[in-house]
Amino acid sequence: MRVDYEISEQALEAVVLCALKGIEGVRALEAVPRSLADVFRRGRPVRLESTPEGLVVDLLLAVPYGVAIPELAARVQQEVDEALFLATGRRARAVNVTVGQVVPKEDHAQAG
């Protein structure tokens, strides 16, 4: 039996945000600096595009000062891909991570 269904963009964004909450030292960047505003429509920290090859995820993140950004970005990519696969059965074609802000650890803890 074939089951037809659709998953809304908001639901997929929620899956991505839940995956981010599980990673210490990272959060979606709510306030977009003007220099990056054109990159992300309406300044949203999570942007999704569904393609025949899979989902393309664009993330705008804030990280605390002192973390190894390349390792953290790789972990974000893995966790988001896995969360989307578990929720939808589809792999992400790309998880693009942009670090838009580095904040002092005490500021990051208060905001996150």
C-alpha positions as CSV (number, residue, x, y, z in Angstrom):
1,M,0.0,0.0,0.0
2,R,1.4,3.4,-1.0
3,V,1.1,6.2,1.6
4,D,1.2,9.7,0.3
5,Y,2.2,12.4,2.7
6,E,3.9,15.7,2.9
7,I,6.2,17.2,5.6
8,S,5.9,20.9,6.0
9,E,9.0,23.2,5.9
10,Q,8.1,24.3,9.5
11,A,8.2,20.6,10.6
12,L,11.6,20.1,8.9
13,E,12.9,23.2,10.5
14,A,11.8,21.9,13.9
15,V,13.7,18.7,13.3
16,V,16.8,20.7,12.5
17,L,16.5,22.9,15.5
18,C,16.0,19.9,17.8
19,A,19.2,18.4,16.4
20,L,21.0,21.7,17.1
21,K,19.8,21.7,20.7
22,G,21.5,18.4,21.2
23,I,24.9,19.9,20.4
24,E,26.7,21.7,23.2
25,G,28.1,25.1,22.2
26,V,25.9,25.9,19.2
27,R,22.7,27.7,18.6
28,A,20.7,29.2,15.8
29,L,21.5,32.8,15.3
30,E,18.3,34.7,15.7
31,A,19.5,38.3,15.0
32,V,21.2,38.3,11.6
33,P,24.0,40.8,11.0
34,R,23.3,43.1,8.1
35,S,26.2,41.7,6.1
36,L,24.5,38.3,5.9
37,A,20.9,39.4,5.6
38,D,20.8,38.8,1.8
39,V,22.1,35.3,2.2
40,F,19.2,34.1,4.4
41,R,15.7,35.0,3.4
42,R,13.9,37.0,6.0
43,G,16.9,36.5,8.3
44,R,15.9,32.9,9.3
45,P,18.6,30.9,10.9
46,V,17.4,27.7,9.2
47,R,16.6,27.5,5.5
48,L,15.6,24.4,3.7
49,E,15.3,23.5,0.0
50,S,13.9,20.2,-1.2
51,T,15.5,19.0,-4.4
52,P,15.2,15.6,-6.2
53,E,18.6,14.7,-4.9
54,G,17.7,15.5,-1.3
55,L,17.3,18.3,1.2
56,V,19.6,21.3,1.2
57,V,19.9,22.9,4.6
58,D,21.5,26.3,5.2
59,L,22.3,27.2,8.8
60,L,23.3,30.4,10.4
61,L,24.8,29.7,13.8
62,A,26.4,31.4,16.8
63,V,29.1,29.6,18.6
64,P,31.0,30.3,21.8
65,Y,34.5,31.7,21.7
66,G,37.2,29.1,22.1
67,V,35.5,26.1,20.4
68,A,37.1,24.5,17.4
69,I,34.8,25.8,14.6
70,P,35.7,23.2,11.9
71,E,35.0,20.3,14.2
72,L,31.8,21.8,15.5
73,A,30.6,22.5,12.0
74,A,31.3,18.9,11.0
75,R,29.4,17.6,14.0
76,V,26.4,19.9,13.1
77,Q,26.4,18.5,9.6
78,Q,26.4,14.9,10.8
79,E,23.7,15.5,13.5
80,V,21.4,17.4,11.2
81,D,21.7,14.8,8.4
82,E,21.0,12.0,10.8
83,A,18.0,13.8,12.4
84,L,16.5,14.5,9.0
85,F,17.1,10.9,7.9
86,L,15.4,9.5,11.0
87,A,12.4,11.8,10.6
88,T,12.0,11.6,6.8
89,G,13.9,8.6,5.5
90,R,15.8,11.0,3.2
91,R,19.4,12.1,3.5
92,A,20.4,15.7,3.2
93,R,22.2,16.5,0.0
94,A,24.0,19.3,1.7
95,V,24.1,20.9,5.2
96,N,25.8,24.3,4.7
97,V,27.0,25.9,8.0
98,T,27.7,29.6,8.3
99,V,29.0,30.8,11.6
100,G,27.6,34.3,11.8
101,Q,28.7,35.1,15.3
102,V,31.3,34.1,17.9
103,V,30.2,35.1,21.4
104,P,31.9,35.1,24.8
105,K,31.0,31.9,26.7
106,E,29.0,33.6,29.4
107,D,26.9,35.5,26.9
108,H,26.3,32.3,24.9
109,A,25.1,30.4,28.0
110,Q,22.6,33.2,28.9
111,A,21.2,33.4,25.4
112,G,21.0,29.6,24.7
